[in-house]
Amino acid sequence: MDELRLDGNAAAGPLGEVFSFEVTTAEYACRGCGRAGKLGEAMVYEVRDLGTIIRCPDCDSALIRLAHNRGRYLVDLGGMSYLMTG
């Protein structure tokens, strides 16, 4: 499997296809450790042909899992307590 690790700003493109706001400046809280921060500070793992995983920089829990298949997106936000714009 070919995996690429980037900072949270790299998720702007794929997440911009799903959300109508600038997601990298949105604040989140990690369900795993409680860390709050801007999504742009998180770690992004892009796995070729599978999708994108955004992880907490403190505990490495998956905050967001994003897959694109047959013109549809599957988004799992289960790793966050909240995602807030602004």
N, C-alpha and C positions, 0 to 999 in steps of 0.2 A: 504494500500500500504506500502510495506517495503522499506524504504529509508535509505541510508547510506551516510554520509557526510565525505569526505576525502580531502586531499590537491591535487593539480594538478598532482603530480607525480603518483598518483593512476591511471591516465588516460593513462599512458604509454602503458599498455598492449592492451586495446581496440583500441587506436589510432594507435598503431604500426601495427595493422592488415590492416590499411587503408593507412597510410603514410609511405614512404620509408626512412624518416629521423627521428632523435631523436626529437620528437615533444615537449617534456617537456622543452627543451632548446630553442625552437623557440620563437621569440618575436611576440607579438600581440598588437593590439590597440582595445580597447573596443569601439564599435559604440555608446553605451549608454552614457558614461561619458568621453571618450577620454583617459582613463588610458592606458599607454603602460607598458608592462612588459613581463616576461618569462611565458610561459603557465604553467610551474611547480608551479608558485605562485598562480594560480587560484584555485577556490574551485570546487571540483568534487562531484556530487551527483549521486550515482548509485542506480537506482530504479529497484529492482528485476523484471525480466520478461518484462521490458519496455526499458531499455537502460541506457545511461550515459548522464548527462548534466554537462557541464563545465561553471561555472559562474564567473563573474568579482568579485574579492574580495572587490572592493570599492562600486559599485552600485548594485551588485547582478543580473545584466543583464545576460541572457543566451548567452554565447559566441559560444559554440558548442553544438549541440544536436546530439547524435549518437545512432542509433538503429540497431540491428542485428536481421534479421528475414529470415528464410528459406535460410540460407547460403549467404545472401546478406546484405550489409551495406547501411544505409541511413545516410548521413552526412549533417547537416545544419550548415554552417559557417556564417550565416547572422548576428550574433551579433558582428562580428569583422570587422574593417575597413581593416585590413591586417593581414596576418600570414607570418612571415619571418624566414627562417632558419638561423642558425648560431648564 
